[in-house]
Amino acid sequence: MNTTRKEKTSFVYVTYIRSTPEKVFEAITKPEVTRRYWGHENVSEWRPGADWQHVRTDAQRTVNLVGKVVEVAPPTRLVITWASPAQAADPDSISRVSFDIVPYDDMVRLTVTHEELEAGSGMATGIQHGWPIVLSSLKSLLETGQGIDVFAKPKSA
Amino acid sequence: MDADKVFKALGDPTRRQLLDLLYERNGQTLGELCEHLDMARQSTTQHLGILEAANLVSTVWRGREKLHFINPVPLQEVYERWVRKFERQRLGLLHDLKKELEGKSE
């Protein structure tokens, strides 16, 4: 490992959803859908080079993540960069997320690949906790019409 | 995707160890995983196949290397289905008890 670049880590999350690629793509890019399972709205024009923001769906409307759209190919692929607003100017803190959507039997296989994360960073820890919950909530919404509470905490917290 | 496959995949110490190894360091090759296991490469491949079929492990090709990643999404689904439901029920009971006890002083 060289000393100028920090060590990077990546994660690959896969879920199978009884739905169509169009609906899954929409569920990632349409604010009125993301708010129903993610507690946030993904706001962007969804063209390469455009900004995107991850806005908490509450009275404060806090922007919790920002990035750029890298690649958009509805309904099969979306690539975005990903950073907390406070670290968006630091290249080392910018990671990349790819969504790949492929039909699989009567389902859709959604793969979320989160790369270029700084190993051991708060962001790496956060997404490891977050993605399984968000993806299982997305699956639940598309299959049953009901998301899960992504902010739920054990009662001791 | 299939709860039976998830539980079956988890019902084996070697496969749980493989998941632990990937949790410690994600994206390992078969060779790297074998270094920590006292078993034939072929058996490890079989265990990884069962984990992959249960969607607990996903794989990505980087050049000639096949990297294995832990995929905890099915575990989250098991948690939602088998753990959180009962937590909620317990919370509900506590809430009723609290209302009952606090209600008396109002």
Contacts between the chains, C-beta under 8 A, distances in Angstrom:
chain1	res1	chain2	res2	distance
A	9	B	26	6.5
A	9	B	27	7.7
A	10	B	26	7.0
A	10	B	27	6.1
A	10	B	69	7.8
A	11	B	26	6.0
A	11	B	69	6.5
A	12	B	26	8.0
A	12	B	27	7.8
A	12	B	58	4.7
A	12	B	60	5.9
A	12	B	69	3.9
A	12	B	71	6.7
A	13	B	58	7.5
A	13	B	71	5.8
A	13	B	72	7.7
A	13	B	73	5.5
A	14	B	55	5.8
A	14	B	58	4.6
A	14	B	71	5.1
A	14	B	73	6.5
A	15	B	1	7.9
A	15	B	55	7.7
A	15	B	73	4.7
A	16	B	1	4.3
A	16	B	55	6.9
A	107	B	1	7.7
A	111	B	58	7.1
A	113	B	60	7.4
A	131	B	73	7.6
A	132	B	72	4.6
A	132	B	73	5.0
A	132	B	75	7.0
A	132	B	76	3.9
A	133	B	76	6.0
A	135	B	73	5.0
A	135	B	76	7.4
A	136	B	73	5.9
A	136	B	76	4.2
A	136	B	77	5.0
A	136	B	80	6.0
A	139	B	77	7.3
A	140	B	80	7.3
A	148	B	80	6.1
A	152	B	84	7.4
A	154	B	87	7.4
A	155	B	87	7.4
A	155	B	91	6.0
A	155	B	94	7.9
